[in-house]
Amino acid sequence: MSSTQAAPTYYVVFVTVAVLTLKAVNEEVTKPYMDEPFHVPQAQAYCNGDYWTWDPKITTPPGLYALSLVLKKVFMLKCNLSMLRLTPLLALMCLPIALTPLISYHKRERPPPLVSAVSTVLLAMQGKHWRAALIGLNNIIWVLYAYALSQVLYLRLHDPSALEASPVDLVRSVLSAPRVLPDILRNFVPYALVLITFGAFVVWNGGIVLGDKANHVPAFHVPQLYYFVGFATAFGWPALVSGSGGIPALGRDVYARMFGNKRNTAATCVVSAGMCLTIYKFTIQHPFLLSDNRHYTFYIWRRVFLLHPLVPYLLVPGYISCAWAWYIRIGYDQTLLQNLLLPVFVVPTLLPTPLLEPRYFLIPYILLRAQVKDVPSWGLVLEGLWYMAINAATMYVFLYKERVGVGRFMW
């Protein structure tokens, strides 16, 4: 059975597991938990036709609340806790459908928020720019990334193969940009309108987040970028090691990029020093990270990063190695600009976020993983088993290992 023929079967299994998981959650967690005490009443207000009441603790746009209202009107679903939990599940079910064509588009030879971002990128690469801009209204960074990626794929810039390119090629790529400006401005119109709308919202709202501004103040959190590299590697290592030659070849390539000659060694030392400086100057220990012991990040921070003052600095070579591993892995059949475009947009996404929380890494990780398209069958199986193990362990602990006085553990 080919992968194309097996896709519907995999999707049915995915949906079945997701539905059974939701059923288990509704059976075990019968009262609103964590952020649900804020979101459930807000969604119920929408279901009752009250669109003007707004909980000031909620920081996100009302997309899911509006979807819950649609489900009530169309399918006569109740707006109780169980049915409201169904809303994000329905969005989750759309993710594989959007991801399948997205992965195929990350080829050099062919031109809830996560689903929205993925769909925006896909539509932009299909040339459906007005629809892409409209769907991505809730995240300006990924709207602009979708536009930039669509233009890189189709325009004639100086853009050599990622693994053969040098720093000089990057300069030449930038210098070649002015000559294509007339070609890209027309397609930029819908994105410009989104950008203007976003700017007007920030001015009107007095900030990016809708509510609870005191706990969501933008910061200059440089180490957040390093945490993302570690997160992506911890979750995506099966895709990383599944390339030609496996772990030995990837290790040799990473070593060559870091220490293959005097120039690379010097660059690695300079970058390491700069990263150590940013760790020293810009590490943020958010109050939520230090106080909320219901999250795994609470324990990772205390038992790893706070184990010894030197630990954050000792991780720097690992961050660099992982970053090079991803660059090499996605660069097998991508151009220089394709490889560098996502990191450029990850920076403004993660840099202002003061709290170490995995949910901030999900969209960048999905878009990064989608660029690894040549994973062999054994790699996909290994990756699937790895994700299953993580999800099974996480859900088991969440559902059946509740601690008195602490609560349920979750990411």
N, C-alpha and C positions, 0 to 999 in steps of 0.2 A: 504494500500500500504506500503510495507516494505521500509526501508531506501535505500536498494540496488536498488529496482525498481524505487524509486523516484529520484535517483541520476541524471539520464539523464535529467529529467524535471528541476531540480534545476540548472543544468549546462546550459541548454538552456536559462533559465531566467537570469542567471549570464551573459552569453554572450550577450544577448539582451540588458540588462541594460548597459553593458560596451560599446557596439556599439552606443547606443543612447546618452550616455554621451560624447563619442568622437565626435559625430555629433554636439552636442550642443557646445562643445569647439571650433570646427572648424567654426561654424557659428558666435560665439561671439568674439573669439580671432583670428583675421585674420592675425595678424603679429606675428613674433617670440617673445616669452615672456620669461622673467627670464633667464634661461641658454640656451634657444633655439638659440639666436643669435650666440652662439659658436658652438652648435652641428649641426644645420641645414647646414651651409656652409661646415662643415667637412664631413657630410654624403654625401652632393652633390658632393664634391670632389671625394669621393670613387665611387659614381655612374658614374662619368665622367672618371674613370680610373686613377685618380691621387692619388696614394697611399703614396706619399712621403711628401705632404704638411700636416703640422700638426699645429694646433692652440696651442700655449704654455699655454693657459688658461685652456685647457681641462686636467682633471686629471685621467680619466678612460681609460681602453683599448678600442680598436675600434670594439668591438663585434657587437654592434647595427648597426654600419656603414656597416660592412661586411654583416649583415643580410639584410639591405636595398638594398645592391647591388645584393644579391641573389634574392630578391623579384623582382627587376627590370629585371634581366636576365630571370628568370623563368616565371613570371606572367606579364611581360611588364608593371609594375607599374611605375608611374612617381615618381621622387624624389623631389616633391614639399612639401610644409609644411604639407598639409593634409595627404599625403601618408606616410611621414616620421613619423608622429604621430601614424600611424597605426602599426608601427614596435613594439614599446613597448607594445601596446595593444595585439598583437599576442602572445608575450611572457607571458603576464598576463593571457591569456586564457589557457595556459599550466599549470598554477599553481594548479588549483583544481585537474587536472588529476594526477599530481605528489604527491599532498598532501594526496589524498585518501589512497593509499597504505602505505604512510609514517606513517599515524596515526595508521593503523592496525599493523605496525611493532613494535610500542612502547608497546608491551605486554610482560610481563615477561615470559609467557609460550611459546612464539614463537619467534623462532629466526626472458631576461635581467639579474642579480646577484642573485635575490631571487629564481627564478626558477632553476638556475644553482646550487645554494647551496642545495636546496631541492632535486633535482635530484641526486646530488652527494651523499647525505646521503642515499637515497633510493637504488641506485646502489651498494653502499658499503655494505649495509645490505643484499643485495641479493648475495653478493660474487663476483660481477662483478667489481673487484678492478681496472683493467686497464681502463675501461670505466669511472668509478667514478673519477679517478685521472685526466683523460683527460678533462672531462666536468668541473671539478672544478679548472682548471688551473688559473682562474682569482681571486681566493680567497684562499690563502694558509691555513688560519686558519680553514675554514670550510672543506677543504679537509682532514686535520689532524683530525678534529672532526669526520668526517664520518668514517675514518679508526678506530679511537679509539672506537667509538660506536659499530661498527661491531664486533670488537674483544671482547668487554665486553659482548655482547649478546651471544657469542658462546663459550668463553673460561671458563674453570673451575677455577675461582678465588674465594677467600673467599668474598662472596658478599651477605649478608643477606638482608632481606626486609628493605626498606628504613625507614619505620616507627618504626621498632623494633631495628634498629641498634644503636650502641653507638659509642663514639669516639674511643674506643678500637677496634671496628670492622673496622674502617677506617685504623688503623695502621696494623691490620692483613691483610687487603686487599692489602695494599702496599707491605707487606712482602711476600705475596703469588705470587706477580708478576714475580719474577725471574724464577720460575719453568715453566712458560708458554712462556718465551721468544723464545725458539726454534720454537714454533708453530706460533708465530706472525711475525717473521722476513721475512718469505717467502712472505706473503701478503703485507708486507711493501714496497717491491721493487718499484712498480709504484709510490707510494707516496714519496719515497725517491728521485726518479728522478724529481718529481714536486718540492720537497724541494730544490734540487740542482739548478734547473732551476730558481726558485724564488730568491735564493741567488745570482746567477749570474746576474739576472736582477737588483737587488738592487745595486750591485757593479757597474754595467755598467751605470745605470740611476742616481746614486748618491742619491737614496731615493726610497720610496715606490710609491709615486704618480708620474704620468707622467709629469704633468705640474703645473704651478701656485704654485710652492713649497713654496714661501714666505708666502702664506696664509694657507698652509697645513703642518705646521711644527709639527711633533709628540710631544706630551706633556705628562705629568704625571697627568692625569685628573681623579683622584679617584672618585669624586662625580658623574661622568658620570655613574658609575655603579648604584648609588642610583637613578639617574633620570630614568634609564632603568627599575628598579623595579617599580617605580611609574607609568611609561608609560604602562608597561605590565599589571598592576593592573587596571589602568583606562580603558584600552581597553578590558581586558579579564575577568572582574569581573563576568559576567554571568557564565563563565565556572568555576570560583572559587567557587561560592556559590551554584552550582548545585550538589555538592557531597552529599553523604549520611548524612542526618541530617540538611542540609542547612546551613544558616548563623549561627544559634546558636551553632551547633556542631563544625563548623570551628572556630568560635570565642573561644570556650572552648579549643580546641586543640592548637590554637595559644597562648592563655594565659598560658596554661600549659607548653608549650615550652619556654616561656619567663620568667614566674614567678612561675612555678609549684612547685619548691622546692628551697632550698637555693643555690644549685649549679647553677641552671638555672638563678636565679635572679642575682647572682654574674656575671655569664657569660654575661647576657644582659647588666648589668651596664658597664662591661669592654668593650664590643663591642660598646656600645653607646659612651663611652668616646673616643675610638679610631676613630669612625666615625666623631665625632665632631672635633677631631684634624685634620683629613684629610680634612674636609670641610674648616676649618680655613686656612690650609696650601696650599691646592691644588685646591681650587675653581678658575676656569678660566672664565673670562668674555671676550669672543672673540669679536673683533671689529665688526664682522658681526652681532653677537647677539645684540649688543648695537645700531647698526646703521640702520639695514634693517627692517623697520617697515611694510614690506609686509608679514612677517611671524608671525604666532601665538606665536611662542616662544619668540618673542620680547616683546609681551604684558604679557605673563606668567611670564617672568623674571622680568619685571618692576613692575607688579601689585601683584606678589606673593613673589618672592624671595627678591626683594628690598623694600618690604613694610616696613620691620623693620629689623635691623641687626640680631635679634634673630630668625627670621623666618626659615632660613636654618637649624638651630640647633633644632628648635622645630619639624621639620619634621622627625628627626632621628627615634623616636619610630614608626612612620608610615612606614618608610622604612623597619625596622626590622620586623614589623608585616606582611607586605606584602610579604617579602621574606619567612617567615615561612609559610604563607598561601599557597604560590606556592609549597614549599617543601612538605607540607602535602598533597596538592591536587594531585600532580603528583606521590606522593609516595604510593598511595593506592595499586597499584599493580606493583610497580617497585622496583628494588633493590637499594641499597645504591649507587653503582657506577653509575648506570643509572641516578639517581637523581643529582649526583654531577658533572657529566661529562660536561654538557652544561655550568654551571657557570664557570668551569675551562677554557673553550675556549671563553667565553664571555669576560673575563678579558683582554686578549691580543687584542681582537677586539675593545673594547670600551675605554680602558685605554689611548691609545695614541691619541684619537680624542679630540681636544680642543674645538670644536664647539658643542653646544647643538642643535641637529637637529634630528627630529624623524626618518629620513630615516636610520640613523645608527642603530636604534633599530628594524627595520622590520625583518631582517633575524633571529636574536636571539628570537624575540617574536614569529614568526611563528614556529620555532623549539621547543620553550617552549610550545606553545599552542597545538602542535601536540602530546605532551605527555599526554594530558588530553583526554582520549578516551571514558570514560564512562559517557558522558554528556547525560542526559535524553532528551526526545523530547522537553519538555517545556523549558529546558535550551538552546537548539539549537535555538528554535524560539526566545527566549529572546535575545540571542547573535546576531542572524541575524537582529532583529529589531534594536538593539543597533548600529551595524555597519551601517545599512541603514540610521539611523538617523544622525550619524556622517558624512557619505558620502554625504547625501542629503544636510545637512546644509553647509558643506564645499564647495560643488560644487555650491550651490545657491549663497553663498557669493562671490565665485571666479568669477562666470559668470555674476552676475547681480548687484553686489554691489561695482563696481570699484570706487575708490575715486580719484578725480582729485588731481594731485600732489603726490599721493602715489602709486597708481596702484591697482593691484588685489591681494587679500589676499590668501595665501596658506600655507601649512605646511612648 
